[in-house]
Amino acid sequence: MIADQIVLANKEKKASYSKDKTSEKPIRSIVKSISWRVIGTLDTIIISWIITGTLTLAFSIGVVELVTKMVLYFFHERIWNNIGWGK
């Protein structure tokens, strides 16, 4: 069946990270997460400032959002590097 072929193919492809040339290095995921979060955080700060009218509150929201979403994005990228679909 198709499911059996997928499972068998995945078992045969089990290579260590260092041997997987199509995967990104963790440092690349970190740099991508930082660059994306700078853009996203500026957006959040501007929207928060417009809604609250308080720049201090907007920056506080932006800082919390920056840290939490960088961590989430890093793990999101690492998980997707282990998924073979669409490569």
C-alpha positions in Angstrom: 0.0 0.0 0.0 1.0 3.6 -0.3 1.2 4.1 3.4 3.6 1.2 3.7 5.9 2.7 1.0 6.0 6.0 2.8 6.9 4.4 6.1 9.6 2.2 4.5 11.0 5.1 2.5 11.2 7.2 5.7 13.0 4.4 7.6 15.6 4.1 4.8 16.2 7.8 4.7 17.1 8.1 8.4 20.3 10.0 8.2 22.0 12.1 10.9 21.7 15.8 10.8 25.3 16.2 9.7 24.8 14.0 6.7 21.6 15.7 5.6 22.7 18.3 3.1 19.2 19.6 2.4 18.6 20.7 6.0 19.5 24.1 7.3 22.1 24.5 10.0 20.6 25.7 13.3 22.5 29.0 13.1 20.6 29.8 9.8 17.3 29.2 11.6 18.4 31.5 14.4 19.3 34.3 12.0 16.1 33.9 10.0 14.1 34.0 13.2 15.8 37.2 14.4 15.3 39.0 11.1 11.7 37.9 10.8 11.0 38.9 14.4 12.5 42.4 14.0 9.9 43.0 11.2 7.1 41.3 13.1 7.9 43.2 16.4 8.0 46.6 14.6 4.6 45.8 13.2 3.3 44.8 16.7 4.7 47.9 18.3 3.1 50.1 15.7 -0.3 48.4 16.0 -0.1 48.4 19.8 0.8 52.1 19.8 -2.2 52.9 17.5 -4.6 50.9 19.6 -3.3 51.9 23.1 -2.0 55.4 22.3 0.8 54.7 24.8 4.3 54.2 23.3 5.7 52.6 26.6 2.9 50.0 26.6 3.5 49.3 22.9 7.2 48.7 23.5 6.4 46.4 26.5 4.0 44.3 24.3 6.6 44.3 21.5 9.4 43.0 23.8 7.3 40.1 25.2 6.1 39.2 21.7 9.7 39.4 20.3 11.1 36.8 22.8 8.2 34.4 22.7 7.8 34.3 19.0 11.5 33.9 18.3 11.6 30.8 20.4 8.4 29.4 18.8 9.7 30.1 15.3 13.1 28.4 15.9 11.4 25.2 17.0 8.8 25.5 14.2 11.7 25.6 11.7 13.6 22.7 13.3 10.4 20.6 13.1 9.8 21.4 9.5 13.4 20.5 8.6 12.5 16.9 9.7 9.4 16.8 7.5 10.2 15.5 4.0 6.9 16.6 2.4 7.4 19.2 -0.3 11.2 19.0 -0.5 
